[in-house]
């Protein structure tokens, strides 16, 4: 299996959406009652947080690549 970069923003977005789906499914099968307004802020806040984490992760990876490039040039 090929290695790939960790993308924490996507991981967080998937976790938030799976949580929302579980909550919605539980409400649909009458396992519990969740007001409609709970899922909207959960999904919106989760996606905003995932976007922020994704941008920070991208900046960290870019900085790390830049430092590795400088080390290769010095040798």
C-alpha positions as a Markdown table, in Angstrom:
| # | Residue | x | y | z |
|---|---|---|---|---|
| 1 | Unk | 0.0 | 0.0 | 0.0 |
| 2 | Unk | 1.3 | 3.4 | -0.9 |
| 3 | Unk | 2.0 | 5.9 | 1.9 |
| 4 | Unk | 0.1 | 9.1 | 1.8 |
| 5 | Unk | 0.2 | 12.3 | 3.8 |
| 6 | Unk | -2.0 | 12.7 | 6.8 |
| 7 | Unk | -4.8 | 15.2 | 6.2 |
| 8 | Unk | -6.3 | 16.0 | 9.6 |
| 9 | Unk | -8.9 | 18.4 | 8.1 |
| 10 | Unk | -10.4 | 15.6 | 6.1 |
| 11 | Unk | -10.3 | 13.3 | 9.1 |
| 12 | Unk | -12.1 | 15.8 | 11.2 |
| 13 | Unk | -14.7 | 16.6 | 8.5 |
| 14 | Unk | -15.5 | 12.9 | 8.1 |
| 15 | Unk | -15.8 | 12.4 | 11.9 |
| 16 | Unk | -18.2 | 15.3 | 12.2 |
| 17 | Unk | -20.3 | 14.2 | 9.3 |
| 18 | Unk | -20.4 | 10.6 | 10.6 |
| 19 | Unk | -21.5 | 11.9 | 14.0 |
| 20 | Unk | -24.3 | 14.0 | 12.4 |
| 21 | Unk | -25.4 | 10.9 | 10.4 |
| 22 | Unk | -25.5 | 8.8 | 13.6 |
| 23 | Unk | -27.5 | 11.4 | 15.4 |
| 24 | Unk | -29.9 | 11.8 | 12.5 |
| 25 | Unk | -30.3 | 8.0 | 12.2 |
| 26 | Unk | -31.0 | 7.7 | 15.9 |
| 27 | Unk | -33.7 | 10.4 | 15.6 |
| 28 | Unk | -35.2 | 8.8 | 12.5 |
| 29 | Unk | -35.6 | 5.4 | 14.2 |
| 30 | Unk | -37.0 | 7.0 | 17.3 |
| 31 | Unk | -34.1 | 5.9 | 19.5 |
| 32 | Unk | -33.9 | 9.4 | 20.8 |
| 33 | Unk | -35.3 | 12.8 | 20.0 |
| 34 | Unk | -32.9 | 15.5 | 18.7 |
| 35 | Unk | -34.2 | 19.0 | 17.8 |
| 36 | Unk | -33.6 | 20.0 | 14.2 |
| 37 | Unk | -31.4 | 23.0 | 15.2 |
| 38 | Unk | -28.8 | 20.8 | 16.8 |
| 39 | Unk | -27.4 | 19.2 | 13.6 |
| 40 | Unk | -27.1 | 22.4 | 11.7 |
| 41 | Unk | -24.6 | 24.1 | 14.1 |
| 42 | Unk | -22.8 | 20.8 | 14.6 |
| 43 | Unk | -22.1 | 20.4 | 10.9 |
| 44 | Unk | -21.3 | 24.0 | 10.2 |
| 45 | Unk | -19.0 | 24.4 | 13.1 |
| 46 | Unk | -17.3 | 21.0 | 12.4 |
| 47 | Unk | -16.7 | 22.0 | 8.7 |
| 48 | Unk | -15.3 | 25.4 | 9.7 |
| 49 | Unk | -13.0 | 23.7 | 12.2 |
| 50 | Unk | -12.0 | 21.1 | 9.6 |
| 51 | Unk | -11.2 | 23.9 | 7.1 |
| 52 | Unk | -9.0 | 25.7 | 9.7 |
| 53 | Unk | -7.2 | 22.4 | 10.6 |
| 54 | Unk | -6.7 | 21.7 | 6.9 |
| 55 | Unk | -5.2 | 25.1 | 6.2 |
| 56 | Unk | -2.8 | 24.8 | 9.2 |
| 57 | Unk | -1.8 | 21.3 | 8.2 |
| 58 | Unk | -1.1 | 22.5 | 4.7 |
| 59 | Unk | 1.1 | 25.3 | 6.0 |
| 60 | Unk | 3.0 | 22.9 | 8.2 |
| 61 | Unk | 3.6 | 20.5 | 5.4 |
| 62 | Unk | 4.7 | 23.3 | 3.1 |
| 63 | Unk | 7.1 | 24.6 | 5.7 |
| 64 | Unk | 8.5 | 21.1 | 6.3 |
| 65 | Unk | 9.1 | 20.6 | 2.6 |
| 66 | Unk | 10.8 | 23.9 | 2.3 |
| 67 | Unk | 13.2 | 23.1 | 5.1 |
| 68 | Unk | 13.9 | 19.7 | 3.6 |
| 69 | Unk | 14.8 | 21.3 | 0.3 |
| 70 | Unk | 17.2 | 23.7 | 2.0 |
| 71 | Unk | 19.0 | 20.7 | 3.8 |
| 72 | Unk | 19.4 | 18.9 | 0.4 |
| 73 | Unk | 20.9 | 22.0 | -1.2 |
| 74 | Unk | 23.4 | 22.4 | 1.7 |
| 75 | Unk | 24.8 | 18.9 | 1.3 |
